[in-house]
């Protein structure tokens, strides 16, 4: 209920301030494990994707964001910290547990925010979570969230959920998983181009 309340409030705020538009919600499965994989150019991206989603999203986010006073709020909404630049076993365990419990995990496969707004490559093994759990991967594009490059006083922001990519019943090696990562980024790139503002 808390998540839905915050989602409702953010939807109103984003709609008024950013003319918020969501495309492709029907591509998110109603049940089963789901991985929302999005581009990342702004600190607005997690709340935008979380607000747009039909299901509560558990975000993996850098541990620096979990300091007081916002840290407890992020945790109450299902987010959990990850140590960047190291193999964080606890974060990996948490992410796998979320998917194994048929919930929705949100990640930014590039690993960090893009400084120039251009789409970068996926981190090696970015889709390992999906492969290990059989989760459906939804390529997700956020457009217009980098407000430093806005072209008008009243900017428009879109979140687009693309066609699902499935790992179910596939047996892949590391190179093939990385190839799936490249396919994912290509899908996100196509969404950014098709729905560009």
VEXKOLRO-10468 format. One line per 4 residues: number of its first residue (from 1); for each residue x, z, y of N, C-alpha, C, O. Coordinates in Angstrom, 3 decimals, padded with zeros to 6 digits. Example, Ala and Ser with C-alpha at 12.3 -4.5 7.8 and 13.67 -1.06 7.14 Angstrom:
BEGIN
1) 013.190,007.800,-005.690,012.300,007.800,-004.500,013.200,007.800,-003.300,014.236,008.465,-003.319 | 012.850,007.080,-002.250,013.670,007.140,-001.060,012.900,007.870,000.030,013.409,008.039,001.138
***
This chain:
BEGIN
1) 000.833,000.000,-001.203,000.000,000.000,000.000,000.875,000.000,001.264,000.565,-000.680,002.242 | 001.962,000.766,001.229,002.875,000.826,002.370,003.473,-000.547,002.641,003.540,-000.986,003.789 | 003.912,-001.231,001.574,004.498,-002.565,001.732,003.467,-003.515,002.344,003.779,-004.251,003.280 | 002.232,-003.500,001.814,001.201,-004.413,002.311,000.844,-004.107,003.762,000.549,-005.018,004.534
5) 000.871,-002.833,004.135,000.582,-002.466,005.526,001.662,-003.025,006.451,001.354,-003.635,007.476 | 002.928,-002.815,006.087,004.035,-003.324,006.905,003.985,-004.854,006.948,004.213,-005.455,007.998 | 003.692,-005.472,005.823,003.579,-006.935,005.760,002.490,-007.435,006.715,002.680,-008.428,007.417 | 001.364,-006.749,006.732,000.245,-007.111,007.609,000.653,-007.024,009.083,000.364,-007.925,009.871
9) 001.334,-005.922,009.443,001.758,-005.733,010.830,002.772,-006.794,011.242,002.669,-007.375,012.323 | 003.766,-007.048,010.363,004.770,-008.064,010.675,004.142,-009.450,010.804,004.555,-010.242,011.651 | 003.159,-009.742,009.981,002.506,-011.046,010.047,001.851,-011.255,011.412,001.926,-012.342,011.986 | 001.217,-010.218,011.917,000.595,-010.307,013.244,001.666,-010.520,014.316,001.527,-011.381,015.185
13) 002.729,-009.727,014.241,003.802,-009.820,015.243,004.469,-011.193,015.204,004.662,-011.827,016.242 | 004.817,-011.643,014.008,005.499,-012.936,013.884,004.600,-014.095,014.326,005.074,-015.062,014.923 | 003.321,-013.991,014.034,002.390,-015.057,014.413,002.265,-015.158,015.929,002.245,-016.255,016.487 | 002.180,-014.009,016.590,002.026,-013.996,018.050,003.320,-014.428,018.747,003.299,-015.259,019.655
17) 004.440,-013.856,018.313,005.704,-014.095,019.027,006.374,-015.404,018.613,006.959,-016.096,019.446 | 006.286,-015.743,017.312,007.053,-016.880,016.805,006.193,-018.018,016.234,006.721,-018.937,015.608 | 004.885,-017.960,016.446,003.988,-018.997,015.897,004.281,-019.208,014.397,004.430,-020.333,013.920 | 004.353,-018.116,013.706,004.785,-018.058,012.308,003.914,-018.932,011.404,002.686,-018.869,011.446
21) 004.587,-019.752,010.584,003.881,-020.635,009.641,004.522,-020.516,008.262,005.745,-020.487,008.132 | 003.686,-020.449,007.247,004.166,-020.357,005.871,003.639,-021.543,005.076,002.449,-021.856,005.124 | 004.534,-022.199,004.346,004.186,-023.370,003.548,004.616,-023.120,002.103,005.715,-022.621,001.860 | 003.756,-023.464,001.146,004.131,-023.420,-000.263,003.941,-022.088,-000.961,004.560,-021.849,-001.998
25) 003.104,-021.214,-000.426,002.873,-019.922,-001.089,002.398,-020.102,-002.528,002.664,-019.267,-003.393 | 001.694,-021.200,-002.767,001.159,-021.442,-004.114,002.256,-021.667,-005.146,001.989,-021.627,-006.347 | 003.475,-021.900,-004.700,004.596,-022.112,-005.629,005.145,-020.811,-006.206,005.934,-020.834,-007.151 | 004.733,-019.679,-005.644,005.191,-018.385,-006.160,004.292,-017.963,-007.310,003.093,-017.776,-007.105
29) 004.837,-017.807,-008.522,003.998,-017.385,-009.663,003.331,-016.048,-009.385,003.902,-015.179,-008.725 | 002.114,-015.893,-009.896,001.362,-014.664,-009.658,001.906,-013.493,-010.456,001.715,-012.336,-010.080 | 002.582,-013.790,-011.553,003.162,-012.715,-012.352,004.464,-013.187,-012.997,004.845,-014.351,-012.880 | 005.137,-012.259,-013.678,006.424,-012.578,-014.282,007.555,-012.411,-013.291,007.315,-012.262,-012.093
33) 008.804,-012.433,-013.785,009.957,-012.250,-012.909,010.183,-013.458,-011.999,010.142,-014.602,-012.451 | 010.419,-013.193,-010.728,010.606,-014.260,-009.744,011.819,-013.938,-008.873,012.016,-012.799,-008.449 | 012.624,-014.965,-008.618,013.774,-014.839,-007.723,013.553,-015.766,-006.533,013.552,-016.988,-006.685 | 013.366,-015.182,-005.343,013.267,-015.970,-004.117,014.668,-016.125,-003.550,015.300,-015.138,-003.172
37) 015.156,-017.360,-003.489,016.527,-017.638,-003.042,016.477,-018.431,-001.748,016.034,-019.579,-001.729 | 016.935,-017.812,-000.664,016.753,-018.386,000.663,018.066,-018.630,001.391,019.078,-017.986,001.117 | 018.026,-019.578,002.330,019.121,-019.720,003.293,019.122,-018.503,004.203,018.152,-017.746,004.226 | 020.201,-018.307,004.956,020.321,-017.074,005.731,021.094,-017.327,007.022,022.300,-017.569,006.998
41) 020.377,-017.266,008.162,021.030,-017.487,009.462,020.769,-016.354,010.445,021.353,-016.334,011.528 | 019.897,-015.404,010.084,019.492,-014.374,011.035,019.098,-013.085,010.326,018.713,-013.105,009.157 | 019.196,-011.964,011.036,018.724,-010.690,010.502,017.212,-010.676,010.339,016.664,-009.799,009.670 | 016.533,-011.651,010.954,015.081,-011.770,010.802,014.682,-012.313,009.428,013.535,-012.152,009.010
45) 015.613,-012.950,008.730,015.254,-013.655,007.498,014.611,-012.766,006.434,013.586,-013.161,005.878 | 015.159,-011.581,006.118,014.501,-010.748,005.096,013.054,-010.378,005.441,012.171,-010.562,004.604 | 012.782,-009.858,006.658,011.378,-009.553,006.948,010.486,-010.791,007.006,009.297,-010.716,006.693 | 011.053,-011.930,007.405,010.252,-013.163,007.422,009.847,-013.580,006.010,008.680,-013.877,005.757
49) 010.815,-013.599,005.093,010.517,-013.984,003.710,009.598,-012.949,003.061,008.663,-013.307,002.343 | 009.867,-011.659,003.316,009.029,-010.606,002.761,007.603,-010.673,003.263,006.663,-010.385,002.521 | 007.438,-011.050,004.510,006.095,-011.184,005.086,005.380,-012.413,004.538,004.170,-012.379,004.314 | 006.114,-013.489,004.325,005.519,-014.741,003.857,005.125,-014.707,002.385,004.203,-015.409,001.972
53) 005.812,-013.901,001.600,005.611,-013.896,000.148,004.253,-013.323,-000.252,003.724,-012.422,000.400 | 003.709,-013.860,-001.327,002.459,-013.339,-001.877,002.692,-012.083,-002.708,001.743,-011.387,-003.069 | 003.968,-011.792,-003.011,004.312,-010.625,-003.810,005.352,-009.779,-003.078,006.172,-010.318,-002.335 | 005.328,-008.467,-003.279,006.369,-007.637,-002.670,007.750,-008.088,-003.123,007.959,-008.372,-004.302
57) 008.695,-008.153,-002.185,010.033,-008.654,-002.470,011.045,-007.513,-002.375,011.081,-006.787,-001.382 | 011.857,-007.364,-003.406,012.932,-006.378,-003.415,014.223,-007.099,-003.026,014.751,-007.900,-003.797 | 014.725,-006.810,-001.826,015.899,-007.514,-001.329,017.186,-006.779,-001.659,017.274,-005.556,-001.545 | 018.176,-007.547,-002.069,019.540,-007.056,-002.169,020.192,-007.295,-000.813,020.277,-008.433,-000.352
61) 020.653,-006.214,-000.174,021.192,-006.339,001.183,022.489,-005.546,001.316,022.703,-004.576,000.589 | 023.344,-005.952,002.235,024.640,-005.291,002.402,024.442,-003.811,002.725,023.526,-003.438,003.458 | 025.315,-002.982,002.167,025.143,-001.536,002.262,025.203,-001.014,003.691,024.665,000.057,003.974 | 025.853,-001.754,004.606,025.959,-001.315,005.992,024.592,-001.183,006.673,024.463,-000.476,007.672
65) 023.576,-001.859,006.135,022.240,-001.811,006.737,021.470,-000.552,006.372,020.406,-000.291,006.934 | 021.997,000.233,005.436,021.230,001.354,004.912,021.599,002.694,005.548,021.424,003.749,004.939 | 022.111,002.643,006.777,022.395,003.863,007.513,021.130,004.344,008.231,020.176,003.585,008.405 | 021.140,005.596,008.637,019.999,006.157,009.366,019.922,005.517,010.757,020.976,005.294,011.353
69) 018.731,005.204,011.317,017.419,005.560,010.806,016.723,004.486,009.977,015.697,004.764,009.356 | 017.267,003.243,009.955,016.551,002.153,009.293,016.719,002.155,007.781,015.860,001.639,007.065 | 017.811,002.727,007.284,018.074,002.723,005.860,016.921,003.233,005.013,016.529,002.561,004.059 | 016.355,004.413,005.332,015.228,004.921,004.542,014.008,004.002,004.565,013.262,003.915,003.589
73) 013.818,003.319,005.696,012.677,002.396,005.794,012.901,001.205,004.866,011.996,000.797,004.138 | 014.123,000.648,004.896,014.429,-000.478,004.006,014.198,-000.085,002.547,013.601,-000.843,001.781 | 014.669,001.091,002.170,014.523,001.549,000.781,013.056,001.743,000.421,012.645,001.444,-000.700 | 012.266,002.243,001.370,010.840,002.465,001.098,010.101,001.158,000.867,009.023,001.143,000.272
77) 010.691,000.047,001.344,010.084,-001.276,001.155,010.682,-002.023,-000.037,010.397,-003.203,-000.245 | 011.514,-001.325,-000.817,012.025,-001.911,-002.052,013.404,-002.525,-001.965,013.910,-003.027,-002.969 | 014.038,-002.504,-000.789,015.390,-003.061,-000.659,016.409,-002.103,-001.268,016.163,-000.901,-001.368 | 017.544,-002.643,-001.670,018.606,-001.815,-002.232,019.966,-002.362,-001.809,020.117,-003.567,-001.608
81) 020.965,-001.474,-001.674,022.261,-001.888,-001.126,023.187,-002.536,-002.142,023.103,-002.275,-003.342 | 024.068,-003.383,-001.635,025.114,-003.979,-002.456,026.411,-003.961,-001.658,026.412,-004.241,-000.459 | 027.512,-003.633,-002.321,028.815,-003.650,-001.691,029.360,-005.066,-001.737,029.548,-005.628,-002.816 | 029.612,-005.642,-000.574,030.115,-007.013,-000.534,031.606,-007.039,-000.816,032.333,-006.099,-000.494
85) 032.049,-008.138,-001.424,033.463,-008.312,-001.695,033.946,-007.565,-002.919,035.148,-007.490,-003.174 | 033.013,-007.011,-003.680,033.390,-006.287,-004.898,032.276,-006.445,-005.923,031.145,-006.798,-005.590 | 032.619,-006.179,-007.160,031.614,-006.228,-008.213,030.870,-004.901,-008.223,031.367,-003.905,-008.748 | 029.687,-004.894,-007.645,028.898,-003.676,-007.521,027.981,-003.562,-008.743,026.905,-004.159,-008.785
89) 028.415,-002.803,-009.713,027.672,-002.715,-010.975,026.294,-002.099,-010.792,025.339,-002.508,-011.452 | 026.182,-001.117,-009.900,024.890,-000.482,-009.693,023.893,-001.467,-009.091,022.728,-001.494,-009.489 | 024.347,-002.281,-008.127,023.467,-003.276,-007.514,023.052,-004.329,-008.544,021.896,-004.751,-008.572 | 023.990,-004.748,-009.381,023.680,-005.722,-010.435,022.654,-005.141,-011.405,021.699,-005.816,-011.789
93) 022.857,-003.896,-011.791,021.931,-003.225,-012.709,020.533,-003.121,-012.095,019.531,-003.328,-012.779 | 020.475,-002.800,-010.805,019.192,-002.689,-010.118,018.480,-004.036,-010.057,017.280,-004.123,-010.316 | 019.226,-005.087,-009.713,018.636,-006.429,-009.620,018.073,-006.879,-010.961,016.965,-007.410,-011.027 | 018.834,-006.667,-012.028,018.368,-007.061,-013.358,017.140,-006.253,-013.765,016.221,-006.787,-014.387
97) 017.124,-004.972,-013.417,015.990,-004.111,-013.746,014.720,-004.581,-013.044,013.640,-004.570,-013.633 | 014.849,-004.991,-011.796,013.697,-005.496,-011.041,013.081,-006.696,-011.751,011.866,-006.762,-011.935 | 013.930,-007.647,-012.149,013.423,-008.853,-012.806,012.896,-008.562,-014.211,011.895,-009.140,-014.635 | 013.567,-007.674,-014.923,013.108,-007.334,-016.273,011.757,-006.626,-016.250,011.033,-006.613,-017.245
101) 011.430,-006.042,-015.109,010.127,-005.396,-014.949,009.100,-006.332,-014.314,008.078,-005.896,-013.784 | 009.403,-007.639,-014.381,008.480,-008.677,-013.916,008.143,-008.566,-012.432,007.017,-008.844,-012.019 | 009.125,-008.159,-011.639,008.937,-008.053,-010.200,009.637,-009.207,-009.492,010.149,-010.123,-010.135 | 009.654,-009.153,-008.168,010.187,-010.245,-007.355,011.443,-009.788,-006.628,011.417,-008.807,-005.886
105) 012.544,-010.507,-006.844,013.831,-010.203,-006.232,014.141,-011.240,-005.160,013.948,-012.436,-005.375 | 014.620,-010.782,-004.009,015.028,-011.701,-002.949,016.528,-011.682,-002.763,017.120,-010.613,-002.613 | 017.157,-012.856,-002.769,018.598,-012.940,-002.541,018.907,-014.085,-001.570,018.097,-014.986,-001.351 | 020.106,-014.009,-001.002,020.632,-015.091,-000.174,021.856,-015.622,-000.905,022.940,-015.049,-000.794
109) 021.695,-016.714,-001.653,022.761,-017.176,-002.548,024.073,-017.536,-001.865,025.112,-017.592,-002.523 | 024.046,-017.783,-000.542,025.295,-018.069,000.170,026.163,-016.811,000.301,027.366,-016.899,000.549 | 025.536,-015.643,000.130,026.291,-014.400,000.155,026.419,-013.745,001.513,026.754,-012.563,001.601 | 026.158,-014.496,002.576,026.264,-013.969,003.934,025.523,-014.900,004.883,025.100,-015.991,004.500
113) 025.373,-014.456,006.125,024.706,-015.311,007.110,025.605,-016.481,007.513,026.822,-016.337,007.630 | 024.987,-017.625,007.718,025.704,-018.800,008.206,025.911,-018.654,009.710,024.954,-018.453,010.457 | 027.161,-018.754,010.150,027.464,-018.595,011.566,027.118,-019.831,012.396,026.840,-019.723,013.590 | 027.135,-021.001,011.765,026.845,-022.229,012.502,025.474,-022.815,012.171,025.116,-023.887,012.658
117) 024.709,-022.102,011.337,023.380,-022.568,010.995,023.339,-023.589,009.871,022.266,-023.960,009.395 | 024.527,-024.043,009.448,024.584,-025.028,008.373,024.494,-024.340,007.012,024.944,-023.207,006.841 | 023.912,-025.037,006.066,023.741,-024.498,004.729,025.053,-024.547,003.959,025.664,-025.609,003.838 | 025.483,-023.422,003.446,026.725,-023.359,002.693,026.476,-023.407,001.201,025.323,-023.478,000.776
121) 027.525,-023.371,000.394,027.366,-023.399,-001.061,026.900,-022.040,-001.587,027.083,-021.012,-000.934 | 026.310,-022.053,-002.751,025.917,-020.808,-003.399,027.159,-020.092,-003.915,028.124,-020.732,-004.333 | 027.130,-018.791,-003.885,028.202,-018.010,-004.474,028.269,-018.294,-005.975,027.235,-018.536,-006.597 | 029.458,-018.270,-006.566,029.556,-018.456,-008.021,028.695,-017.422,-008.750,028.776,-016.224,-008.478
125) 027.894,-017.895,-009.653,027.057,-016.984,-010.428,025.844,-016.462,-009.682,025.230,-015.486,-010.113 | 025.479,-017.102,-008.552,024.356,-016.623,-007.751,023.056,-016.570,-008.547,022.176,-015.758,-008.261 | 022.942,-017.435,-009.540,021.702,-017.488,-010.320,021.821,-016.794,-011.673,020.958,-016.960,-012.534 | 022.875,-016.024,-011.860,023.051,-015.322,-013.128,021.881,-014.387,-013.411,021.462,-014.248,-014.560
129) 021.354,-013.746,-012.372,020.214,-012.842,-012.564,019.039,-013.579,-013.196,018.395,-013.077,-014.118 | 018.774,-014.777,-012.686,017.644,-015.551,-013.201,017.894,-015.975,-014.638,016.995,-015.921,-015.478 | 019.119,-016.396,-014.914,019.449,-016.853,-016.260,019.319,-015.720,-017.279,018.808,-015.922,-018.381 | 019.785,-014.533,-016.902,019.773,-013.413,-017.837,018.377,-012.856,-018.084,018.145,-012.192,-019.095
133) 017.446,-013.121,-017.172,016.102,-012.551,-017.302,015.003,-013.595,-017.509,013.847,-013.239,-017.737 | 015.359,-014.884,-017.429,014.351,-015.927,-017.556,013.450,-016.027,-016.340,012.345,-016.562,-016.424 | 013.921,-015.509,-015.199,013.104,-015.512,-013.985,012.916,-016.917,-013.435,013.789,-017.774,-013.567 | 011.770,-017.136,-012.819,011.516,-018.375,-012.098,012.182,-018.295,-010.729,012.015,-017.312,-010.008
137) 012.933,-019.327,-010.376,013.638,-019.358,-009.095,012.841,-020.211,-008.106,012.464,-021.343,-008.411 | 012.590,-019.655,-006.925,011.872,-020.388,-005.886,012.831,-020.695,-004.739,013.206,-019.786,-003.999 | 013.243,-021.971,-004.572,014.048,-022.331,-003.404,013.249,-022.033,-002.133,012.104,-022.464,-002.001 | 013.846,-021.306,-001.212,013.117,-020.850,-000.029,013.907,-021.220,001.227,015.111,-020.979,001.316
141) 013.207,-021.804,002.185,013.851,-022.226,003.429,013.228,-021.506,004.608,012.008,-021.493,004.770 | 014.088,-020.899,005.440,013.629,-020.285,006.685,014.115,-021.171,007.830,015.307,-021.456,007.943 | 013.197,-021.596,008.662,013.533,-022.502,009.766,013.179,-021.856,011.102,012.082,-021.325,011.275 | 014.120,-021.908,012.042,013.863,-021.440,013.396,014.176,-019.983,013.646,013.932,-019.483,014.745
145) 014.714,-019.281,012.649,014.949,-017.843,012.826,016.200,-017.533,013.646,016.359,-016.409,014.124 | 017.087,-018.510,013.815,018.277,-018.296,014.641,017.880,-018.473,016.106,017.960,-019.571,016.656 | 017.450,-017.370,016.730,016.880,-017.446,018.070,017.907,-017.780,019.141,017.537,-018.168,020.249 | 019.193,-017.637,018.827,020.231,-017.967,019.807,020.302,-019.466,020.064,020.867,-019.905,021.066
149) 019.724,-020.252,019.152,019.735,-021.709,019.327,018.348,-022.261,019.656,018.129,-023.470,019.593 | 017.422,-021.384,020.002,016.054,-021.845,020.254,016.001,-022.809,021.436,016.772,-022.702,022.389 | 015.070,-023.749,021.341,014.968,-024.802,022.350,013.814,-024.591,023.316,013.667,-025.335,024.285 | 012.982,-023.563,023.052,011.843,-023.310,023.921,011.661,-021.814,024.110,012.202,-021.009,023.352
153) 010.892,-021.450,025.129,010.622,-020.036,025.408,009.764,-019.430,024.309,009.875,-018.240,024.014 | 008.908,-020.245,023.703,008.004,-019.765,022.652,008.405,-020.432,021.337,007.805,-021.439,020.959 | 009.400,-019.898,020.636,009.934,-020.551,019.435,008.938,-020.555,018.288,007.988,-019.773,018.258 | 009.180,-021.453,017.352,008.352,-021.517,016.147,009.243,-021.238,014.942,010.363,-021.741,014.850
157) 008.726,-020.429,014.022,009.456,-020.118,012.798,008.600,-020.471,011.591,007.402,-020.191,011.548 | 009.254,-021.098,010.604,008.572,-021.444,009.360,009.307,-020.847,008.166,010.533,-020.731,008.172 | 008.547,-020.473,007.147,009.109,-020.146,005.846,008.468,-021.081,004.842,007.243,-021.172,004.762 | 009.298,-021.781,004.073,008.800,-022.761,003.109,009.264,-022.375,001.707,010.456,-022.179,001.469
161) 008.313,-022.267,000.785,008.617,-022.001,-000.618,008.530,-023.314,-001.392,007.484,-023.962,-001.424 | 009.649,-023.695,-002.018,009.700,-024.971,-002.713,009.212,-024.908,-004.152,008.726,-023.881,-004.624 | 009.357,-026.037,-004.832,008.941,-026.137,-006.233,009.822,-025.236,-007.100,011.032,-025.164,-006.885 | 009.227,-024.551,-008.077,009.979,-023.607,-008.912,011.051,-024.288,-009.763,010.889,-025.422,-010.213
165) 012.141,-023.564,-009.967,013.183,-023.951,-010.919,013.142,-022.906,-012.038,013.177,-021.704,-011.773 | 013.069,-023.365,-013.275,012.932,-022.421,-014.381,014.190,-022.357,-015.239,014.824,-023.377,-015.510 | 014.539,-021.153,-015.659,015.671,-020.922,-016.556,015.192,-020.516,-017.948,016.004,-020.294,-018.845 | 013.919,-020.422,-018.122,013.382,-019.879,-019.364,013.832,-020.687,-020.572,013.744,-021.914,-020.594
169) 014.317,-019.965,-021.576,014.721,-020.545,-022.866,015.917,-021.494,-022.763,016.199,-022.236,-023.703 | 016.620,-021.474,-021.628,017.820,-022.304,-021.499,019.062,-021.502,-021.870,019.170,-020.322,-021.537 | 019.986,-022.142,-022.552,021.264,-021.514,-022.881,022.354,-022.251,-022.116,022.704,-023.386,-022.441 | 022.882,-021.585,-021.094,023.841,-022.232,-020.207,025.147,-021.456,-020.166,025.162,-020.232,-020.295
173) 026.258,-022.192,-019.981,027.535,-021.523,-019.762,027.732,-021.329,-018.251,026.883,-021.732,-017.455 | 028.849,-020.714,-017.865,029.078,-020.402,-016.457,029.084,-021.653,-015.583,028.514,-021.650,-014.492 | 029.723,-022.718,-016.057,029.795,-023.949,-015.265,028.395,-024.531,-015.046,028.092,-025.048,-013.970 | 027.549,-024.443,-016.071,026.193,-024.976,-015.943,025.334,-024.125,-015.009,024.479,-024.647,-014.292
177) 025.569,-022.807,-015.023,024.852,-021.931,-014.098,025.255,-022.253,-012.662,024.410,-022.290,-011.768 | 026.556,-022.487,-012.443,027.032,-022.855,-011.110,026.454,-024.205,-010.679,026.168,-024.413,-009.500 | 026.286,-025.110,-011.629,025.670,-026.402,-011.320,024.218,-026.200,-010.897,023.727,-026.881,-009.997 | 023.530,-025.253,-011.556,022.164,-024.917,-011.152,022.161,-024.362,-009.728,021.231,-024.599,-008.957
181) 023.223,-023.616,-009.395,023.349,-023.095,-008.040,023.455,-024.211,-007.025,022.858,-024.139,-005.950 | 024.206,-025.239,-007.357,024.323,-026.398,-006.454,022.978,-027.118,-006.343,022.602,-027.578,-005.265 | 022.263,-027.211,-007.454,020.928,-027.833,-007.432,019.987,-027.028,-006.538,019.201,-027.591,-005.776 | 020.080,-025.714,-006.641,019.255,-024.840,-005.803,019.519,-025.110,-004.325,018.582,-025.280,-003.545
185) 020.803,-025.149,-003.936,021.133,-025.354,-002.535,020.697,-026.737,-002.051,020.313,-026.899,-000.893 | 020.755,-027.721,-002.927,020.261,-029.055,-002.576,018.759,-029.007,-002.294,018.270,-029.643,-001.361 | 018.037,-028.242,-003.118,016.591,-028.096,-002.917,016.286,-027.409,-001.589,015.389,-027.827,-000.858 | 017.037,-026.356,-001.282,016.839,-025.666,-000.009,017.157,-026.608,001.147,016.446,-026.632,002.152
189) 018.235,-027.386,000.998,018.613,-028.350,002.032,017.527,-029.384,002.279,017.267,-029.755,003.423 | 016.896,-029.848,001.216,015.817,-030.832,001.363,014.616,-030.226,002.084,013.957,-030.898,002.877 | 014.334,-028.952,001.804,013.230,-028.288,002.501,013.544,-028.135,003.987,012.673,-028.338,004.834 | 014.786,-027.778,004.300,015.187,-027.635,005.698,015.062,-028.960,006.451,014.668,-028.988,007.617
193) 015.401,-030.047,005.774,015.315,-031.356,006.402,013.872,-031.815,006.527,013.487,-032.347,007.568 | 013.076,-031.625,005.503,011.688,-032.108,005.484,010.832,-031.384,006.510,009.969,-031.995,007.141 | 011.063,-030.095,006.681,010.188,-029.292,007.549,010.885,-028.845,008.833,010.457,-027.888,009.478 | 011.950,-029.536,009.196,012.723,-029.113,010.364,011.877,-029.068,011.625,010.946,-029.855,011.798
197) 012.215,-028.143,012.492,011.438,-027.902,013.696,012.038,-028.686,014.866,011.524,-028.618,015.983
***
